[in-house]
Each structure stands twice: as C-alpha cells, then as structure tokens.
C-alpha cells in the first residue's frame, strides 16, 4: 500500500491548531483516512487524538488548519454539518439522552420529524442492523438503564444508521469482551471493504496490528508518524506511543486476611423481565482483589450500585466486618471506609465545571478534613496540589482550572487520588482503565495493587478480561444477574471466557 498518496483520502486534516483557555491541545496536527481502510490513531491520554477527531466531527472549530472531505475543502460549524458530509463519530463518553430509549436516541440523530410515523420503520432498520452486527440491544428501554457496554452499542448503531461513509470510533472495544470486540472489529473490516473510511482510536495495540491498514501516532498534540502497523512489533509500537516500553508487573501470590465484606442474597427486581440481580453472594477478604467478569448488561452495574449504596437492593445483606450495611446510605458507607470509582468518571465521579481542587477536596469536605461550616480553602488547594503531584496527574496548569479539561487518564488518576486519600478499607471499582492509554492504565493498576497490599478489600468489576486477569486474586463471572462461576488464581482465560458467554 502506498502510504504517501493523500489524494485517495476521504478525510484529510492538515496543520490543525486548537487551544483551550490559552493552552494548546493541537499543534499543526495532520491526519487522513481513505475509503476502504481502517486507520488507527494512537497516542497517550492528552496526546490530542480525541480533540483532533472532535474537529473532524464538527464539535470543535480549529484555530488554524484545513479540513477536506473527499478532496473538497470544508468548514464544519457543528456536528450537523459533519453528518451532512457523512461523517459519524462514536464518542468514548456517550452522547445519549438517558431518559430516551435506544430507538429514540437514534431517531434524534437521524433528525426524524414525525416520531410517531417514523418509529416503527427506524426500529425495524436498527433491529436489522443490530442483528447483522451481532449486537444485542434492548431498543425499547431508556438508555440510562442500560449497561455501559450496551450504550456503546447504541452509539455505534446510531452512527451507522445515519449512513456514515466516514466513521470515527473512539475506543470502541474498551468495554467489550474478547469475543464481542473481535466480532465488532470483523464487522468494521467488512464496512471498510464496502467502501467506508474507518478511523479507529484505540489503546489496544493488538487490535491495531491485527485490524488496521495504517496507524498514525500522536504525541503532545502533534502528529509523530504514519506507518503500516503490520511492519511494527508490539514493543516498537509501544515505544512510538509513549517513548519507552511499559513494563508489565509480574503476578505475585497474595495471602488474604480475614473476611471483610460479605454479600448474601442481593436481589434487584426489574420493572419487566428477569431480575437485574438474582440472589448474588460473595465474600471479599482484606488484602484481596475479587474480579467480577462478564458480558456487559448481566447485572454488573447494578451490583456496583448496590454495594456502593447508590441503589438499594430489594433483598439481601451486605456486611462489613459483621455490620449489615444493606440499607445504609452512601455517606454511612464512606464513613465506614468505602471508596468508589464508577464506570463513567465524567458524569458519576467528577463535576466537570468545578475546579481540579474542588473535585479532589470534596471527599475531605465530607469527612470535615478541611473544617466545618467555614472551609479552609487554602488547605484544600494544598492537599489537591500534593495529590496531583503524588498521582502524576498531568495537564493541570492551575488547580483552579475546570476538571473537564483533563484527559480521561488524568481525570481517572484524580478520582483515584481522592478516593484513596482516606486509606479505604473497601474499594469498589468499575472499569477503572476504560479508555486509558498504556501508561495511565499501568498507573491505575499499580494504585489498585497498592491498595490491596495495604490491606484493602478490592471489588473490581470490568468487561475487559485482560484487566480482570491482570489484577484479580480470584475471578467470579456474572451472567443474567447471577454469579455463575468462580475461579482462583492463576485463572484459565479460556475457562473464564466460556463462563462469560454460557447463558444456559
């Protein structure tokens, strides 16, 4: 393949500059994707990948530079203009209306004028598309009740239903199982073969080598190189992204302590259909990571909500060192030593419009660590500054800047810094490295191991099987709202995979 022929490209961005609050996010960045190809875009969190693709999708206007769509110079003044140019983007942080059904969200994107007349036809089309992709999605449920993995599928269906010929996918396999991810990438390959230009923004290097025709690496807001990924080894590709090879910690045998958190018979009913949680029980010891694996939508989100106190179980007990907390509010659980890192850090773990300092200090405010009625704002800023340094939160130009300006990986490190600030007894984490680059993921995983080694009981819920296997001392599998299998370490990957897809 000739890597130097820009005239064949469906979408071309050249010399793109973009700054936020005076801080440059893109510096003369360039990128191009052709019809009939899958072009991967790699880089660390904060490298500018998503910002560049947001320019391509019309969400951001560049300060400088040129966009061409099928060779024609264009100015995109919003997402609608991009859609008219047949550019569709599936965002890492979803753009869905929680109270609308999956079908209604897709109808919004298609700008259907008559909902009553168009609903049945759109539902039929989307249902057929979902079946073709192998994506089971409850099209008639509000998306706010769906799992993160199911919402991801809705976003992909939404873009494809709009007839996108240039399809940008930001971390599309981050919340999918191995089997689901392989199926999705195979379908993406077929879309490309039919003429679609596909941009694959991902941190999974094996996916790049196996499925991409070209790969572009970004660093510090600039384009570093474009190459054929099949000519690169994993180590070389890693070095291009982060400037060095990230070492993988060796697994070590742990000796868990006494039983700390014990769940028995946790059940949550659904308005219709089978229960969301069905008699779930587990035992978690001090100094142990229990990994909960499973295909998205099998009760993992409800389990995290019940354990963390966001949702109350209809039945069952949850005992911390013998004390039943099943009916206790979130504040009581936090006072007893719970720390929680939810799956959606942008909406559930942070207030984007508040400052970095306030987002960190809110945990201490609840513990009256910074005074009572009269808060010591100076102490809050000092504590936040120390945490930002200790957890290597990059992109913080001043503690008063909005937290929404942080990249995904740095936002997650800020959340971890806050949640670990009180030396928690129980850590509940859902998809902690979702959408993170290799360096940020390694840092997050190291913090979870450190919490375990200090004696915390860690409940890790993730649809990323690699993450579960890398961190867990024991693995339990959820299916249809129940824990259906459990495996001690070292864990057989194939056995866990079979248990995840066995719904019998």
C-alpha positions as CSV (number, residue, x, y, z in Angstrom):
1,X,0.0,0.0,0.0
2,X,1.3,3.5,-0.9
3,X,1.3,5.4,2.4
4,X,2.2,8.7,0.7
5,X,-0.8,9.3,-1.6
6,X,-3.1,11.8,0.1
7,X,-5.3,12.3,-2.9
8,X,-7.1,9.0,-2.2
9,X,-8.1,10.1,1.2
10,X,-11.8,10.6,2.2
11,X,-11.0,12.8,5.2
12,X,-7.9,15.0,5.5
13,X,-6.9,17.3,8.3
14,X,-3.8,19.4,7.7
15,X,-2.0,21.8,10.1
16,X,-4.7,21.8,12.7
17,X,-4.1,24.0,15.8
18,X,-6.5,24.1,18.7
19,X,-6.1,25.7,22.1
20,X,-8.4,25.8,25.2
21,X,-8.1,28.6,27.8
22,X,-4.8,29.5,26.2
23,X,-3.3,26.1,26.4
24,X,-2.6,24.3,23.1
25,X,-4.2,20.9,22.6
26,X,-3.2,20.5,18.9
27,X,-0.1,21.8,17.2
28,X,-0.1,21.6,13.4
29,X,-1.6,18.1,13.6
30,X,-2.3,16.2,10.5
31,X,-4.3,13.0,9.7
32,X,-6.0,11.3,6.8
33,X,-8.2,8.3,6.2
34,X,-9.0,6.7,2.9
35,X,-12.1,4.8,1.6
36,X,-11.9,1.1,2.2
37,X,-9.4,1.3,5.0
38,X,-9.2,1.1,8.8
39,X,-6.8,3.8,10.0
40,X,-5.8,3.6,13.7
41,X,-5.0,6.6,15.7
42,X,-2.7,6.1,18.7
43,X,-1.3,8.2,21.5
44,X,-1.2,8.7,25.2
45,X,-4.1,10.3,27.0
46,X,-3.8,14.0,26.4
47,X,-1.9,13.5,23.1
48,X,-4.7,15.1,21.2
49,X,-6.3,12.2,19.4
50,X,-9.9,12.8,20.6
51,X,-9.5,16.6,20.2
52,X,-8.4,16.1,16.6
53,X,-11.3,13.7,15.9
54,X,-13.7,16.2,17.5
55,X,-12.5,18.7,15.0
56,X,-13.3,16.2,12.2
57,X,-16.7,15.6,13.7
58,X,-17.6,19.3,13.9
59,X,-17.6,19.6,17.6
60,X,-14.6,21.9,17.7
61,X,-13.7,24.7,15.3
62,X,-9.9,24.6,14.7
63,X,-7.9,27.8,15.4
64,X,-5.9,27.1,12.2
65,X,-5.6,24.5,9.5
66,X,-7.6,22.9,6.7
67,X,-10.2,20.0,6.5
68,X,-11.0,18.3,3.3
69,X,-13.8,15.7,2.8
70,X,-13.4,13.6,-0.4
71,X,-11.0,16.3,-1.6
72,X,-13.2,19.3,-1.1
73,X,-12.2,22.0,1.5
74,X,-14.9,22.3,4.1
75,X,-15.7,24.3,7.2
76,X,-17.7,22.3,9.7
77,X,-19.7,24.6,12.0
78,X,-21.2,21.8,14.1
79,X,-22.0,18.1,14.3
80,X,-25.0,18.5,11.9
81,X,-22.7,19.9,9.2
82,X,-20.4,16.9,9.7
83,X,-23.3,14.4,9.5
84,X,-24.4,16.1,6.2
85,X,-20.9,15.3,5.0
86,X,-21.5,11.7,6.0
87,X,-19.0,11.9,9.0
88,X,-20.2,10.0,12.0
89,X,-18.4,9.7,15.4
90,X,-18.9,7.3,18.2
91,X,-17.5,9.0,21.3
92,X,-15.8,7.4,24.2
93,X,-18.1,9.4,26.5
94,X,-21.5,8.8,25.0
95,X,-23.8,11.5,23.6
96,X,-27.1,9.9,24.6
97,X,-30.3,11.2,26.3
98,X,-30.7,8.9,29.3
99,X,-34.5,9.1,29.5
100,X,-35.0,8.2,25.8
101,X,-35.0,4.7,24.5
102,X,-32.2,3.4,22.2
103,X,-34.6,3.8,19.3
104,X,-35.5,7.3,20.2
105,X,-31.8,8.3,20.6
106,X,-31.1,7.0,17.1
107,X,-34.2,8.9,15.8
108,X,-32.8,12.1,17.2
109,X,-29.5,11.6,15.4
110,X,-31.4,10.9,12.2
111,X,-33.5,14.1,12.8
112,X,-36.8,12.3,12.2
113,X,-39.5,14.9,12.0
114,X,-42.5,12.7,12.8
115,X,-41.7,10.4,15.7
116,X,-45.0,8.5,15.6
117,X,-44.8,7.8,11.9
118,X,-41.0,7.1,11.8
119,X,-40.6,5.0,15.0
120,X,-41.6,1.6,13.6
121,X,-39.5,1.9,10.4
122,X,-36.5,3.2,12.3
123,X,-36.8,0.4,14.9
124,X,-37.0,-2.2,12.1
125,X,-33.9,-0.8,10.4
126,X,-31.9,-0.6,13.6
127,X,-33.0,-4.0,14.7
128,X,-31.8,-5.5,11.5
129,X,-28.6,-3.6,11.8
130,X,-28.1,-4.8,15.4
131,X,-28.7,-8.4,14.3
132,X,-26.2,-8.0,11.4
133,X,-23.5,-6.7,13.8
134,X,-24.3,-9.3,16.5
135,X,-25.2,-6.5,19.0
136,X,-28.0,-7.5,21.4
137,X,-29.5,-4.2,22.4
138,X,-32.9,-3.6,24.2
139,X,-34.1,-1.0,21.8
140,X,-37.2,-0.1,23.8
141,X,-35.6,0.6,27.2
142,X,-34.3,4.0,28.3
143,X,-30.6,4.1,27.7
144,X,-30.0,5.3,31.2
145,X,-31.0,1.9,32.4
146,X,-28.6,0.1,30.0
147,X,-25.0,-1.0,30.9
148,X,-22.0,0.9,29.6
149,X,-21.4,-1.9,27.0
150,X,-25.0,-1.7,25.8
151,X,-24.8,2.1,25.5
152,X,-21.6,1.7,23.4
153,X,-23.6,-0.5,21.0
154,X,-26.3,2.1,20.8
155,X,-23.8,4.8,19.8
156,X,-22.3,2.6,17.1
157,X,-25.8,1.7,15.7
158,X,-26.7,5.4,15.8
159,X,-23.7,6.4,13.6
160,X,-24.2,3.5,11.2
161,X,-27.9,4.1,10.9
162,X,-27.2,7.7,9.7
163,X,-25.4,6.3,6.7
164,X,-21.9,7.5,7.7
165,X,-19.3,6.9,5.0
166,X,-16.5,8.2,7.3
167,X,-16.8,6.5,10.6
168,X,-14.8,7.6,13.6
169,X,-14.7,5.2,16.6
170,X,-13.2,6.4,19.8
171,X,-12.2,3.4,21.9
172,X,-15.0,1.1,20.5
173,X,-13.8,-2.1,22.1
174,X,-12.9,-0.7,25.5
175,X,-16.0,-2.1,27.2
176,X,-16.4,-5.3,25.1
177,X,-15.4,-8.8,25.8
178,X,-12.7,-10.5,23.7
179,X,-15.4,-12.2,21.6
180,X,-17.5,-9.0,21.3
181,X,-14.5,-7.0,20.4
182,X,-13.3,-9.5,17.7
183,X,-16.9,-9.6,16.3
184,X,-17.1,-5.8,16.2
185,X,-13.7,-5.4,14.5
186,X,-14.6,-8.0,12.0
187,X,-17.7,-6.0,11.1
188,X,-15.7,-2.8,10.9
189,X,-13.4,-4.6,8.5
190,X,-16.4,-5.6,6.3
191,X,-17.7,-2.0,6.5
192,X,-14.3,-0.8,5.2
193,X,-14.3,-3.4,2.4
194,X,-17.7,-2.0,1.3
195,X,-16.2,1.5,1.0
196,X,-16.4,3.1,4.4
197,X,-13.4,5.1,5.7
198,X,-12.9,4.0,9.3
199,X,-10.9,5.8,12.0
200,X,-10.1,3.5,14.9
201,X,-9.0,5.5,18.0
202,X,-7.8,2.8,20.5
203,X,-5.2,1.9,23.1
204,X,-5.3,-1.8,22.2
205,X,-2.1,-2.3,20.2
206,X,-3.0,-5.9,19.3
207,X,-6.2,-4.6,17.7
208,X,-4.2,-2.1,15.7
209,X,-1.7,-4.7,14.4
210,X,-4.5,-7.2,13.6
211,X,-7.1,-4.9,12.1
212,X,-5.6,-1.6,10.9
213,X,-4.3,-0.8,7.4
214,X,-2.4,2.3,8.7
215,X,-1.6,3.7,12.1
216,X,-0.9,7.3,13.0
217,X,0.8,8.2,16.3
218,X,0.3,11.5,18.1
219,X,2.3,12.9,20.9
220,X,1.9,16.3,22.7
221,X,-0.8,17.4,20.3
222,X,1.3,16.8,17.2
223,X,1.4,14.0,14.6
224,X,4.6,11.9,15.0
225,X,4.4,9.3,12.3
226,X,2.1,7.3,10.0
227,X,3.1,3.7,9.3
228,X,2.0,0.2,8.3
229,X,1.3,-1.5,11.7
230,X,2.0,-4.9,10.3
231,X,5.6,-3.9,9.9
232,X,5.8,-3.0,13.6
233,X,6.3,-5.2,16.7
234,X,4.3,-4.5,19.9
235,X,7.4,-3.2,21.6
236,X,8.2,-0.8,18.7
237,X,4.6,0.4,18.5
238,X,4.6,1.0,22.3
239,X,7.9,2.9,22.1
240,X,6.4,5.1,19.3
241,X,3.4,5.9,21.5
242,X,5.0,6.5,24.9
243,X,8.7,6.9,24.1
244,X,9.6,3.7,26.0
245,X,8.4,0.2,26.6
246,X,6.0,0.0,29.6
247,X,6.9,-2.9,31.8
248,X,4.3,-5.4,32.8
249,X,4.3,-6.2,36.6
250,X,4.8,-9.9,37.3
251,X,2.0,-11.6,39.2
252,X,2.6,-12.4,42.8
253,X,1.0,-14.7,45.2
254,X,-1.0,-12.9,48.0
255,X,-2.2,-14.1,51.4
256,X,-5.6,-12.5,52.0
257,X,-6.6,-11.6,55.6
258,X,-9.9,-12.1,57.4
259,X,-13.3,-11.9,55.7
260,X,-14.2,-8.2,55.4
261,X,-17.1,-7.7,53.0
262,X,-19.8,-10.4,52.8
263,X,-22.8,-10.2,50.4
264,X,-25.6,-12.7,50.7
265,X,-28.8,-13.0,48.5
266,X,-28.6,-9.5,46.9
267,X,-31.5,-9.1,44.6
268,X,-32.9,-6.3,42.5
269,X,-36.1,-6.7,40.5
270,X,-36.8,-5.3,37.1
271,X,-39.9,-3.5,36.1
272,X,-40.4,-6.2,33.5
273,X,-38.5,-9.3,32.6
274,X,-35.9,-11.2,34.7
275,X,-34.4,-9.7,37.8
276,X,-31.4,-7.4,37.4
277,X,-29.7,-9.1,40.4
278,X,-30.7,-12.6,41.4
279,X,-29.5,-13.9,44.8
280,X,-25.9,-12.6,44.4
281,X,-23.5,-13.5,47.1
282,X,-19.7,-13.2,47.5
283,X,-17.0,-13.0,50.2
284,X,-14.2,-10.5,49.9
285,X,-11.2,-10.6,52.2
286,X,-8.8,-7.9,53.3
287,X,-5.8,-7.7,51.1
288,X,-7.6,-9.3,48.1
289,X,-8.8,-8.3,44.7
290,X,-12.0,-10.1,43.6
291,X,-12.6,-9.6,39.9
292,X,-16.2,-9.7,38.5
293,X,-16.1,-10.6,34.8
294,X,-19.0,-10.8,32.4
295,X,-20.6,-9.6,29.2
296,X,-22.0,-6.1,29.7
297,X,-25.6,-5.9,30.8
298,X,-25.6,-9.0,33.1
299,X,-26.0,-7.2,36.4
300,X,-22.5,-5.8,37.0
301,X,-23.7,-2.1,37.0
302,X,-26.5,-3.0,39.4
303,X,-24.1,-4.9,41.7
304,X,-21.7,-1.9,41.9
305,X,-24.7,0.5,42.6
306,X,-26.0,-1.8,45.4
307,X,-22.6,-2.3,47.0
308,X,-21.7,1.4,46.9
309,X,-25.1,2.5,48.2
310,X,-26.4,4.3,45.1
311,X,-29.1,1.7,44.7
312,X,-30.9,-0.3,47.4
313,X,-31.4,-4.0,47.0
314,X,-34.9,-5.4,47.3
315,X,-33.5,-8.3,49.4
316,X,-30.2,-9.5,50.8
317,X,-27.5,-8.5,53.2
318,X,-24.1,-6.7,52.8
319,X,-21.9,-7.0,55.9
320,X,-18.7,-5.1,56.5
321,X,-16.8,-6.7,59.4
322,X,-20.1,-8.1,60.7
323,X,-22.2,-4.8,60.4
324,X,-25.1,-5.0,57.9
325,X,-24.9,-2.0,55.6
326,X,-27.5,-3.2,53.0
327,X,-29.8,-0.3,54.0
328,X,-27.1,2.2,54.8
329,X,-26.8,5.4,52.7
330,X,-23.7,6.3,50.7
331,X,-22.5,8.7,53.4
332,X,-22.5,6.0,56.0
333,X,-20.6,3.6,53.8
334,X,-18.0,6.2,53.1
335,X,-17.7,6.9,56.8
336,X,-17.1,3.1,57.3
337,X,-14.2,3.2,54.8
338,X,-15.8,2.6,51.3
339,X,-14.1,4.2,48.2
340,X,-15.9,4.0,44.9
341,X,-14.6,4.5,41.3
342,X,-17.6,4.3,39.0
343,X,-17.5,3.3,35.3
344,X,-18.4,6.7,34.0
345,X,-15.9,9.1,35.6
346,X,-17.0,12.1,33.7
347,X,-20.6,12.1,34.9
348,X,-20.6,9.9,38.1
349,X,-17.2,10.6,39.7
350,X,-16.5,14.2,38.8
351,X,-18.1,17.6,38.4
352,X,-16.5,18.9,35.2
353,X,-17.5,22.5,35.7
354,X,-15.8,22.6,39.1
355,X,-12.1,23.0,39.6
356,X,-9.5,20.3,40.0
357,X,-9.0,21.4,43.6
358,X,-12.7,21.2,44.4
359,X,-13.1,17.8,42.8
360,X,-10.3,16.4,44.8
361,X,-11.2,18.1,48.1
362,X,-14.9,17.1,48.2
363,X,-14.0,13.8,49.8
364,X,-12.2,15.5,52.6
365,X,-15.0,18.1,53.0
366,X,-17.4,15.2,53.7
367,X,-15.0,14.0,56.4
368,X,-14.7,17.6,57.7
369,X,-10.9,17.3,57.0
370,X,-10.9,21.0,55.9
371,X,-13.1,22.5,58.6
372,X,-16.8,22.5,59.3
373,X,-19.1,25.4,58.3
374,X,-16.1,27.6,57.4
375,X,-13.9,25.7,54.9
376,X,-10.1,26.2,54.8
377,X,-9.7,26.7,51.0
378,X,-6.0,27.1,51.3
379,X,-5.7,23.7,52.9
380,X,-8.0,22.3,50.2
381,X,-5.7,23.7,47.5
382,X,-2.5,22.4,49.2
383,X,-4.0,18.9,49.6
384,X,-5.1,18.9,46.0
385,X,-1.6,20.1,44.8
386,X,0.1,17.3,46.8
387,X,-2.3,14.7,45.4
388,X,-1.8,15.9,41.8
389,X,1.9,15.5,42.2
390,X,1.7,12.2,44.0
391,X,-0.6,10.6,41.4
392,X,1.2,12.3,38.5
393,X,-2.0,14.0,37.2
394,X,-0.8,15.7,34.0
395,X,-2.5,18.6,32.3
396,X,-3.1,20.6,35.5
397,X,-1.9,24.1,34.6
398,X,-3.5,25.5,37.7
399,X,-5.6,23.9,40.5
400,X,-8.5,26.3,39.7
401,X,-8.9,25.1,36.1
402,X,-12.1,23.1,35.3
403,X,-11.7,19.4,35.8
404,X,-13.4,18.8,32.4
405,X,-10.2,19.9,30.7
406,X,-8.3,16.9,31.9
407,X,-7.9,13.9,29.6
408,X,-9.5,10.6,30.5
409,X,-6.5,9.1,32.1
410,X,-5.6,12.1,34.2
411,X,-9.2,12.5,35.3
412,X,-9.2,8.9,36.4
413,X,-5.9,9.5,38.4
414,X,-7.5,12.5,40.1
415,X,-10.6,10.4,41.1
416,X,-8.2,7.7,42.5
417,X,-6.3,10.3,44.4
418,X,-9.5,11.5,46.0
419,X,-10.9,8.0,46.7
420,X,-7.6,6.7,48.2
421,X,-7.0,9.8,50.3
422,X,-8.6,8.3,53.4
423,X,-6.9,4.9,53.2
424,X,-10.1,3.0,52.4
425,X,-11.0,-0.5,53.8
426,X,-13.1,-1.4,50.8
427,X,-12.5,-0.2,47.2
428,X,-15.3,-0.7,44.6
429,X,-14.1,0.0,41.1
430,X,-16.0,-0.4,37.8
431,X,-13.9,-0.5,34.5
432,X,-11.1,1.6,36.0
433,X,-8.9,1.7,32.9
434,X,-11.6,2.1,30.3
435,X,-10.3,4.3,27.5
436,X,-6.9,4.8,29.1
437,X,-3.5,4.6,27.4
438,X,-0.9,2.1,28.4
439,X,1.0,4.4,30.8
440,X,-2.2,5.7,32.5
441,X,-3.6,2.1,32.7
442,X,-0.4,0.9,34.3
443,X,-0.5,3.7,36.9
444,X,-4.2,2.9,37.7
445,X,-3.5,-0.8,38.1
446,X,-0.5,-0.1,40.3
447,X,-2.6,2.0,42.6
448,X,-5.2,-0.8,42.9
449,X,-2.4,-3.3,43.7
450,X,-1.0,-0.9,46.3
451,X,-4.5,-0.6,48.0
452,X,-4.7,-4.4,48.1
453,X,-1.2,-4.7,49.5
454,X,-2.1,-2.2,52.3
455,X,-5.0,-4.5,53.3
456,X,-7.9,-3.1,51.4
457,X,-10.6,-5.4,50.0
458,X,-11.0,-4.5,46.3
459,X,-14.1,-5.4,44.3
460,X,-13.1,-5.0,40.6
461,X,-15.8,-5.1,38.0
462,X,-14.7,-4.9,34.4
463,X,-15.8,-6.1,31.0
464,X,-12.1,-6.0,29.9
465,X,-11.0,-9.6,30.5
466,X,-7.3,-8.6,30.2
467,X,-7.8,-6.2,33.2
468,X,-9.6,-8.8,35.3
469,X,-6.9,-11.4,34.7
470,X,-4.0,-8.9,35.3
471,X,-5.3,-7.8,38.7
472,X,-7.5,-10.4,40.3
473,X,-6.6,-12.8,43.1
474,X,-10.0,-14.5,42.4
475,X,-12.4,-14.2,39.5
476,X,-16.2,-14.5,39.6
477,X,-18.3,-14.5,36.5
478,X,-21.8,-12.8,36.3
479,X,-24.4,-14.0,33.9
480,X,-28.1,-13.0,33.8
481,X,-27.8,-11.2,37.2
482,X,-26.2,-14.1,39.0
483,X,-22.7,-15.2,39.9
484,X,-22.4,-18.4,37.9
485,X,-18.7,-19.4,38.3
486,X,-15.7,-18.7,40.4
487,X,-12.0,-19.3,39.7
488,X,-9.0,-19.0,41.9
489,X,-5.7,-17.6,40.6
490,X,-3.9,-18.5,38.4
491,X,-7.0,-18.2,36.2
492,X,-7.6,-20.1,32.9
493,X,-8.6,-17.4,30.4
494,X,-10.5,-19.8,28.2
495,X,-12.5,-21.2,31.1
496,X,-13.5,-17.6,32.2
497,X,-14.3,-16.8,28.6
498,X,-16.6,-19.8,28.2
499,X,-18.3,-19.0,31.5
500,X,-19.0,-15.4,30.3
501,X,-20.8,-16.5,27.2
502,X,-22.5,-19.6,28.6
503,X,-26.0,-18.4,29.4
504,X,-27.5,-21.9,29.7
